[in-house]
């Protein structure tokens, strides 16, 4: 779940995570869905979170196949730390 929150916040701030993953929100949704699938095992959760995970991974593969160039800028490391701290704060204890 923590990785999902960090990747979700990386979408909104210009960071190296965004530059390297192209669309961190899709990876964040996939991490979120997989974490919920591992934590719960009932059929309703499998349908709901499995659907979210399948959507995110399908969209991410489609994005990679388009071969669009990412952000060429290199950002300072403090921006990456800022995203990790924001994601950690949103995740909670």
C-alpha positions as CSV (number, residue, x, y, z in Angstrom):
1,X,0.0,0.0,0.0
2,X,2.8,2.4,0.8
3,X,4.3,2.0,-2.7
4,X,0.8,2.7,-4.2
5,X,0.5,6.0,-2.2
6,X,4.0,7.1,-3.2
7,X,3.4,6.4,-6.8
8,X,0.0,8.2,-6.7
9,X,1.6,11.3,-5.3
10,X,4.4,11.1,-7.9
11,X,1.8,11.9,-10.6
12,X,1.1,15.3,-9.2
13,X,4.6,16.5,-8.6
14,X,7.5,16.8,-11.1
15,X,9.9,14.1,-9.9
16,X,12.3,11.5,-11.2
17,X,9.7,8.8,-10.3
18,X,7.4,10.4,-12.8
19,X,10.1,10.7,-15.4
20,X,11.1,7.0,-15.0
21,X,7.7,5.4,-14.9
22,X,5.9,7.7,-17.4
23,X,2.6,7.3,-15.5
24,X,3.1,6.5,-11.9
25,X,-0.6,6.6,-11.0
26,X,-1.3,3.4,-13.1
27,X,1.4,1.6,-11.3
28,X,0.1,3.0,-8.0
29,X,-3.4,1.6,-8.7
30,X,-1.9,-1.8,-9.6
31,X,0.1,-1.9,-6.3
32,X,-3.0,-0.8,-4.4
33,X,-5.1,-3.5,-6.1
34,X,-2.5,-6.3,-5.5
35,X,-2.1,-5.3,-1.9
36,X,-5.9,-5.6,-1.4
37,X,-6.0,-8.9,-3.2
38,X,-3.3,-10.3,-0.9
39,X,-5.1,-9.0,2.2
40,X,-8.6,-10.2,1.4
41,X,-9.5,-13.4,-0.4
42,X,-13.2,-13.3,-0.9
43,X,-14.9,-13.3,-4.3
44,X,-16.2,-9.7,-4.1
45,X,-12.7,-8.4,-3.4
46,X,-11.3,-10.5,-6.2
47,X,-13.7,-9.0,-8.7
48,X,-13.3,-5.4,-7.5
49,X,-9.6,-5.2,-6.9
50,X,-8.7,-7.7,-9.6
51,X,-10.6,-5.4,-12.0
52,X,-8.7,-2.3,-10.9
53,X,-5.4,-4.2,-11.2
54,X,-6.2,-5.5,-14.6
55,X,-7.3,-2.0,-15.8
56,X,-4.1,-0.4,-14.5
57,X,-1.8,-3.0,-16.0
58,X,-3.6,-3.0,-19.3
59,X,-3.4,0.8,-19.5
60,X,0.2,0.8,-18.6
61,X,1.1,-1.8,-21.3
62,X,-0.8,0.3,-23.8
63,X,1.1,3.3,-22.7
64,X,4.4,1.5,-23.2
65,X,3.4,0.3,-26.6
66,X,2.8,3.9,-27.8
67,X,6.5,4.6,-27.1
68,X,5.8,8.2,-26.2
69,X,8.8,10.0,-24.8
70,X,8.8,10.8,-21.1
71,X,9.9,13.9,-19.4
72,X,13.6,14.5,-20.3
73,X,14.3,16.7,-17.3
74,X,16.3,15.5,-14.3
75,X,14.9,16.8,-11.1
76,X,16.7,17.2,-7.8
77,X,16.6,14.4,-5.2
78,X,14.7,16.5,-2.7
79,X,11.7,16.4,-4.9
80,X,11.7,12.6,-4.8
81,X,12.1,12.7,-1.0
82,X,9.1,15.2,-1.0
83,X,6.9,12.6,-2.8
84,X,8.0,9.8,-0.5
85,X,7.2,11.8,2.6
86,X,3.8,12.9,1.2
87,X,2.9,9.3,0.2
88,X,4.0,8.1,3.6
89,X,2.0,10.8,5.4
90,X,-1.1,9.9,3.3
91,X,-0.6,6.2,4.1
92,X,-0.6,6.8,7.8
93,X,0.9,4.7,10.6
